[in-house]
Each structure stands twice: as structure tokens, then as C-alpha cells.
Amino acid sequence: MDHQGISRRGLAGLALGGAALGLSGCEGKPDTELHPRSRQFPKDFVWGVASAAFQTEGALDVDGRGPSVWDTFEKKPGVIVDGSDASVATDSYRRYADDIDLIAGAGLDAYRFSISWSRVLPSGEGAINSAGLDHYSRMVDGLLAKGITPYATLFHWDLPQALQDKGGWKNRDTAYRLADYAHAVVDRLGDRLKRYIILNEAAVHTVFGHVLGEQAPGLKDIGQLGPVTHHMNLGQGLAIQALRAARSDLSVGTTMALQPCRPAGGALWNRLASDGLDALWNRAWLDPLFKGAYPGAMDDFLKGVVRDGDLAITRQKVDFLGVNYYAPAYVRLDLASASHIAPAQPPKGAELDAFGRHIDPSGLFEVLEMVRRYYGNPPVMITENGASDPFGKGPAIIDDTFRINYLRRHLEAVLAAREAGSPIGGYFCWTLLDNFEWDLGYTSKFGLVSHDRATGVRTQKASYAWFKALAASGALPSSP
């Protein structure tokens, strides 16, 4: 889950240097609300919830699982704000049947979860760990038995530590290991598991994990930006090819954290900064997939990295594009900084979420319009969207009307985008259960269901009942 977007402290560390910048397709709108003509979703619209393996599974040393970069990172002093770890999380490795019952109880069609690469290939390559695949096989069977369609994300930030020791995503070889991993999964599960998402929010993992050092693997090296970006794009293309070669009956996509990149105050000079961020955050991932190219602002970072034939591999047909959306980013030009980019505050008086980000449903409409207009209008799934409680170590808010309002307003944007011509086929709420929220530990709570870490008790929130009613009728209420 992209809980940070571009942080105020982190943005200034991005060294875009003198790269040529085009004009961004992301511009702000004065009205954050959307007003669709109809409030009825089609009967075949997919309703689901999303999660990630490291945030939920626990059982980090069970059944032959190898360590991931997050196992290593979370042990460093001070990197997790509440000093916690994911050793138990929501205990979903053992309690996956309880998760499935909650999903079925809400009448949802689909569950987006991630597979732990290091459960399948403990060293990231080589011998396959059958016990790890056995777990996901049981999980897929359990979902299908309840009429729930599984959507499996192959890489949700948890690279096997053994591959990181060999250079991680800076090493071109990791792209080929992703393809091998994809093949191992589909070879075992492809007879039942038909829907695959290759990468989750690669921009977040690249910037926060390799440039700013705020997430695993905790590197602070601007030199990693180009190689990591390209090798993840290359690995994605190779993995799509591996899945297609294995079976012809799969639905294959990938998920990106898209956000409008807005110049502070709408000033023309700040457009230079917002265009640069747009190129790095959005177009460095969309362009290689849909156009077989990179934006010009990436040229300096990619020197000596892209080889002949690579861009033919990155450009692949996808059956859907997963879009994760939480908030727009506001930036300003700062000639005193090495990057010429500096973070800016949201507009004065803007409604803010727990992270201090602008709650702006129109931003979701903007990025969907960008995809529709500039990238061939591919089928889209909203693979993440949601709201956190205010940060804290206390219990979750059960009467979470604020979350219901957030979801309702963003679903209005989905309806409006559909009316504008975007073929949006489903919506996955982030998330089912309050879980381990990366470097924020357990202080951030996004779930439709609370999880008491001391007792394991799971309590349905008001938003769970609201989402259940919506999935049953497809009719979006006009108020809570």
C-alpha cells in the first residue's frame, strides 16, 4: 500500500538535475468532489479487498520460508516507528480461513493478496519450496470454494534477502529471477489461479526503498534510481511473458501507485517541478509498459542501463492496469536544492487525511483520465484505495463514519470516470484487516475489520457492513 506518496521530508532528496522536463498531464481542479449522473455500478463490477503477505501473514520462519528485505530492515533500530515487527502481524498464514470467512461474509467477489517470493523460492532462485506453494494452493482452493476470485500479486516489496545480497533490483539478473518465480507459481497454481498482478507500486519501492532509505531495503543512493526502475520494468515484462507462455487462459496485469503531480499554487515555474515528479513517479512506469519508451526526464538516470531489445520486453499487453490511489502530490520549484524540486503543502483549507495528505477524489478521476487519454484506455481495476484511522497505539475506531465517507466519495470518482469512458471493472478496498503498515508498524489502521494483537479478536467495523451492502446492491448511497 502506498501510504506515503511523496513525503515532505523525502521529496527534496530526489536529484532530477538538469533533465529536460515536459509538461505534466496532472493538473489540479478547484472542486475535489465528483458528481456522476448515475450511482449504480453494473452487475458484473468486481468488489474486493486487498492485502499483502508481509503485512498480514506472520509466521516468518515457518515451512521453509527464507528472509526478505523487510525481515532485515525491520530489525534496524528506529526504522519502525512503534518498535514493532511483522513476526505475527494478523497471523493470516495460519488464519487465512478466517480471512476468507470475513470476505465471504461481506459478499465480496474477489481477494487481492500477495504471494511471498521467499516462501516459494527461499533464496530467490533455485530449488522451489513446495511447502510454501502448498500454503497458497490451500488458500486458493479455500477462496474458490466460497465463490471468491483470487487475484495474486507476485511482488509486493518483499524481495528475498539472498537476491538483495547479490545487488537486488540494481542487478539486472533479478529481472530474470522474477520471471523464474512467476513460472514456478503458475506451474503449480495456474490450473486454478487465473488472475495475476506482477508488481505492486514499483515507484514507491524504488524511491522509498532505494533513494530515500525510509523503507526496505533502506538504501539512500540516487544512483539506484535508474537501474532499479528499469530492472523492475524489465522483470515485469519477462514475468508477463513467462505467464503467457505457461498458459493461455490467464488474466495478467500490474498495479501502479498513480498520483496527480500538482504545482504549488498553480504557478507556471512550479510546473517544472511537478512535471519532473510526474515523469519519475507516473510515466517512468506507464510509458515502458504501454509505449516501449521512457520519458526524457529519465535519460540521465538510465545511461548504460537499457540494452537493445529491452523496451520491446517492457512493452507488453496487459489484461488490466491496477490503479492504486490515495492522494495528489504538491511540489514547488526550488533552485537552491540539488533537485530543483521541493515539497509543498496542500492548498490552504484542504481536507487532510491521517498522513496530512489532501483528501481529493478528483485526483483519482485525473489519473484515470490520464490513463484513458494517453495510454490507449486499457481495462482498469482500482486495486487499492482506503483511509487510515488517525495514527496511534490505541484501539481502532469501530464506528468509522470517516472511512465510509472517504470510500463513498472516491467511488463517486470511479463512477464519473466510467461515465467519461474509462473501462473500470472493479474496486478493491485497502484493506480487510488492520495490519502491519510497513515503517509505521501498527500505528496506522486501514481495515474494514479491526485486529486485536493481544487476543487475536477480529471486530467488524461500520465500514464492513457498509461495504457489504454496497457489494450486494451495487448502488452507491449518497450519504453514510
Long-range contacts (C-beta under 8 A, 24 or more apart in sequence): 1-50, 1-52, 1-55, 1-201, 1-324, 1-384, 1-386, 1-430, 1-431, 1-437, 1-438, 1-446, 2-201, 2-204, 2-257, 2-324, 2-326, 2-384, 3-326, 3-355, 3-388, 3-437, 3-438, 3-440, 3-444, 4-204, 4-208, 4-214, 4-355, 5-257, 5-259, 5-326, 5-327, 5-329, 5-355, 5-357, 6-207, 6-259, 6-277, 6-281, 6-329, 6-331, 6-343, 7-212, 7-214, 7-343, 8-343, 8-356, 9-343, 10-207, 10-208, 10-212, 10-214, 10-343, 11-277, 11-329, 11-331, 11-339, 11-341, 11-342, 11-343, 12-334, 12-337, 12-339, 12-341, 12-342, 12-343, 13-211, 13-212, 13-220, 13-222, 13-339, 14-207, 14-211, 14-222, 14-225, 14-277, 14-280, 14-339, 14-341, 15-222, 15-338, 15-339, 16-276, 16-280, 16-297, 16-339, 16-340, 16-341, 17-300, 17-338, 17-339, 18-300, 19-276, 19-279, 19-296, 19-297, 19-298, 19-299, 19-300, 19-301, 20-296, 20-297, 20-299, 21-272, 21-275, 21-276, 21-279, 21-296, 21-297, 22-275, 22-279, 22-295, 22-296, 22-297, 23-271, 23-275, 24-261, 24-271, 24-274, 24-275, 24-278, 24-279, 25-278, 25-370, 25-373, 25-374, 26-259, 26-260, 26-261, 26-262, 26-274, 26-278, 26-282, 26-328, 26-366, 26-367, 26-370, 27-260, 27-262, 27-266, 27-366, 28-260, 28-262, 28-266, 28-328, 28-347, 29-362, 29-366, 31-362, 32-350, 32-351, 32-358, 32-359, 32-360, 32-361, 32-362, 32-363, 33-361, 33-362, 33-409, 33-412, 34-361, 34-362, 34-365, 34-409, 34-412, 34-413, 34-415, 34-416, 35-412, 35-416, 36-412, 36-415, 36-416, 36-418, 36-419, 37-419, 38-415, 38-419, 39-412, 39-415, 39-475, 39-476, 39-477, 39-478, 40-474, 40-475, 40-476, 41-415, 41-474, 41-475, 41-476, 42-474, 43-474, 44-425, 45-425, 45-426, 45-427, 45-474, 46-109, 46-110, 46-149, 46-381, 46-425, 46-426, 46-427, 47-107, 47-108, 47-109, 47-110, 47-426, 47-427, 47-467, 47-470, 47-471, 48-103, 48-108, 48-109, 48-110, 48-111, 48-112, 48-149, 48-151, 48-426, 48-427, 48-428, 48-429, 49-103, 49-106, 49-108, 49-111, 49-112, 49-428, 49-429, 49-430, 49-431, 49-432, 49-448, 50-111, 50-112, 50-113, 50-383, 50-384, 50-428, 50-429, 50-430, 50-431, 50-432, 51-92, 51-99, 51-111, 51-112, 51-113, 51-114, 51-431, 51-432, 51-433, 51-435, 52-113, 52-114, 52-153, 52-156, 52-157, 52-158, 52-200, 53-113, 53-114, 53-115, 53-116, 53-119, 53-156, 53-158, 54-86, 54-89, 54-114, 54-116, 54-156, 54-157, 54-158, 54-436, 55-86, 55-89, 55-90, 55-431, 55-435, 55-436, 55-437, 55-438, 56-89, 56-90, 56-92, 56-99, 56-113, 56-433, 56-435, 56-436, 57-86, 57-89, 57-90, 57-91, 57-92, 57-93, 57-116, 58-86, 58-87, 58-88, 58-89, 58-90, 58-91, 58-92, 58-93, 58-94, 59-91, 59-93, 59-94, 60-86, 60-87, 62-93, 63-119, 63-129, 63-131, 63-132, 63-134, 63-135, 64-119, 64-122, 64-129, 64-131, 64-132, 65-116, 65-118, 65-119, 65-122, 65-129, 65-132, 66-118, 66-119, 66-121, 66-122, 66-123, 66-124, 66-129, 66-160, 66-161, 66-162, 67-118, 67-160, 67-161, 67-162, 68-116, 68-117, 68-118, 68-158, 68-159, 68-160, 68-161, 68-216, 69-157, 69-158, 69-159, 69-160, 69-161, 69-164, 69-168, 69-209, 69-216, 69-217, 70-157, 70-158, 70-216, 70-438, 71-161, 72-161, 72-164, 72-216, 72-217, 73-215, 73-216, 73-217, 73-218, 74-216, 76-218, 79-218, 79-439, 80-439, 80-440, 80-441, 81-439, 81-440, 81-441, 81-443, 82-393, 82-440, 82-441, 82-442, 82-443, 83-441, 84-436, 84-441, 84-442, 85-436, 86-436, 88-453, 89-435, 89-436, 90-433, 90-434, 90-435, 90-436, 90-451, 91-456, 92-433, 93-135, 95-456, 96-135, 96-138, 96-139, 96-142, 97-142, 98-458, 99-432, 99-433, 100-139, 100-142, 100-143, 100-146, 100-148, 101-146, 102-432, 102-433, 102-449, 102-458, 102-460, 102-464, 103-143, 103-146, 103-148, 103-432, 104-146, 104-147, 104-148, 105-468, 106-448, 106-464, 106-467, 106-468, 106-471, 107-468, 107-471, 107-472, 108-148, 108-467, 108-468, 108-471, 109-147, 109-148, 109-149, 109-426, 109-471, 110-148, 110-149, 110-150, 110-151, 110-426, 110-428, 111-143, 111-148, 111-149, 111-150, 111-151, 111-432, 112-151, 112-152, 112-153, 112-197, 112-383, 112-428, 113-139, 113-150, 113-151, 113-152, 113-153, 114-152, 114-153, 114-154, 114-155, 114-156, 114-158, 114-200, 115-152, 115-153, 115-154, 115-185, 116-158, 117-154, 117-155, 117-158, 117-159, 117-160, 117-181, 118-158, 118-160, 118-161, 120-181, 120-184, 120-185, 121-160, 121-177, 121-180, 121-181, 121-184, 122-160, 122-162, 123-160, 123-162, 123-163, 124-159, 124-160, 124-162, 124-163, 124-174, 124-177, 124-181, 125-162, 125-163, 125-177, 125-180, 128-184, 133-184, 133-185, 133-188, 133-189, 136-185, 136-189, 136-193, 137-188, 137-189, 137-192, 140-189, 140-192, 140-193, 141-192, 144-192, 149-194, 149-195, 150-193, 150-195, 151-195, 151-196, 151-197, 151-383, 151-428, 152-185, 152-189, 152-193, 152-195, 152-196, 152-197, 153-196, 153-197, 153-198, 153-199, 153-200, 153-255, 154-178, 154-181, 154-182, 154-185, 154-196, 154-197, 154-198, 154-199, 154-239, 155-198, 155-199, 155-200, 156-200, 157-200, 157-201, 157-204, 157-205, 157-209, 157-215, 157-216, 158-216, 159-217, 164-217, 168-217, 168-228, 169-206, 169-210, 169-224, 169-227, 169-228, 169-231, 169-232, 169-235, 170-210, 170-224, 170-227, 170-228, 170-231, 171-231, 172-227, 172-231, 172-234, 174-231, 174-235, 175-231, 175-232, 175-234, 175-235, 175-238, 176-235, 176-238, 177-235, 178-235, 178-236, 178-238, 178-239, 179-235, 179-238, 179-239, 179-241, 179-242, 180-242, 181-239, 182-239, 182-242, 182-243, 183-242, 183-243, 183-246, 186-242, 186-243, 186-246, 186-247, 186-250, 187-246, 190-243, 190-246, 190-247, 190-250, 194-249, 194-250, 194-251, 195-250, 195-251, 195-252, 195-253, 196-243, 196-250, 196-251, 196-252, 196-253, 197-253, 197-254, 197-255, 197-322, 197-383, 198-235, 198-236, 198-239, 198-240, 198-252, 198-253, 198-254, 199-232, 199-235, 199-236, 199-254, 199-255, 200-255, 200-322, 200-324, 201-255, 201-256, 201-257, 201-324, 202-229, 202-232, 202-233, 202-236, 202-256, 202-285, 203-256, 203-257, 203-280, 203-281, 203-282, 203-284, 203-285, 204-257, 205-232, 206-232, 207-280, 207-281, 214-439, 215-438, 215-439, 225-280, 225-301, 226-298, 226-300, 226-301, 226-302, 226-303, 226-305, 227-305, 229-284, 229-285, 229-298, 229-301, 229-302, 230-288, 230-302, 230-305, 230-306, 230-310, 231-305, 233-285, 233-288, 233-289, 233-314, 234-310, 234-313, 234-314, 236-289, 236-314, 236-316, 237-288, 237-289, 237-313, 237-314, 237-315, 237-316, 238-313, 240-316, 240-318, 241-313, 241-316, 250-319, 251-319, 251-320, 252-318, 252-319, 253-318, 253-319, 253-320, 253-321, 253-322, 253-381, 254-289, 254-318, 254-321, 254-322, 255-321, 255-322, 255-323, 255-324, 255-383, 255-384, 256-282, 256-285, 256-286, 256-321, 256-322, 256-323, 256-324, 257-281, 257-324, 257-325, 257-326, 258-282, 258-286, 258-323, 258-324, 258-325, 258-367, 258-370, 258-371, 259-325, 259-326, 259-327, 259-328, 259-329, 259-363, 259-367, 260-328, 260-329, 260-363, 260-366, 260-367, 261-328, 261-329, 261-331, 262-328, 262-329, 262-330, 262-331, 263-330, 263-331, 263-332, 264-330, 264-331, 264-332, 264-344, 264-345, 265-332, 265-344, 267-332, 269-333, 270-331, 270-332, 270-333, 270-344, 272-333, 272-340, 273-331, 273-332, 273-333, 273-334, 273-340, 273-341, 273-342, 274-329, 274-331, 276-339, 276-340, 276-341, 277-329, 277-331, 277-341, 281-329, 282-367, 282-370, 286-371, 286-374, 286-375, 288-314, 288-315, 289-314, 289-315, 289-316, 289-318, 290-315, 290-375, 290-376, 290-378, 291-315, 291-375, 318-378, 319-379, 320-378, 320-379, 320-380, 320-381, 320-425, 321-371, 321-375, 321-378, 321-379, 321-380, 321-381, 322-380, 322-381, 322-382, 322-383, 322-384, 323-364, 323-367, 323-368, 323-371, 323-380, 323-381, 323-382, 323-383, 324-382, 324-383, 324-384, 324-385, 324-430, 325-363, 325-364, 325-367, 325-382, 325-384, 325-385, 325-410, 326-353, 326-357, 326-384, 326-385, 326-386, 327-353, 327-355, 327-357, 327-358, 327-359, 327-360, 327-363, 328-357, 328-358, 328-360, 328-363, 328-366, 330-358, 353-387, 353-388, 353-406, 354-387, 354-388, 354-389, 354-390, 354-391, 354-444, 355-388, 359-387, 359-406, 359-409, 361-409, 361-410, 361-412, 361-413, 362-413, 364-410, 364-413, 364-414, 364-417, 365-413, 365-416, 365-417, 365-420, 368-413, 368-414, 368-417, 368-420, 368-422, 368-424, 369-417, 369-420, 369-422, 371-422, 372-417, 372-420, 372-421, 372-422, 377-421, 377-422, 377-423, 378-423, 379-423, 379-424, 379-425, 380-422, 380-423, 380-424, 380-425, 381-424, 381-425, 381-426, 381-427, 381-428, 382-414, 382-424, 382-426, 382-427, 382-428, 383-428, 384-428, 384-430, 385-410, 385-427, 385-428, 385-429, 385-430, 386-429, 386-430, 386-431, 386-446, 387-446, 388-437, 388-444, 388-445, 388-446, 389-444, 389-445, 389-446, 391-440, 391-443, 391-444, 392-443, 393-442, 393-443, 395-450, 395-452, 396-434, 396-445, 396-447, 396-450, 396-459, 396-461, 397-445, 397-461, 398-450, 398-459, 398-461, 398-462, 399-461, 399-462, 400-461, 400-462, 400-463, 401-462, 401-480, 403-448, 403-461, 403-462, 403-463, 404-462, 404-463, 404-466, 404-480, 405-480, 407-463, 407-466, 407-467, 408-476, 408-477, 408-479, 408-480, 411-470, 411-476, 412-476, 415-476, 429-467, 433-458
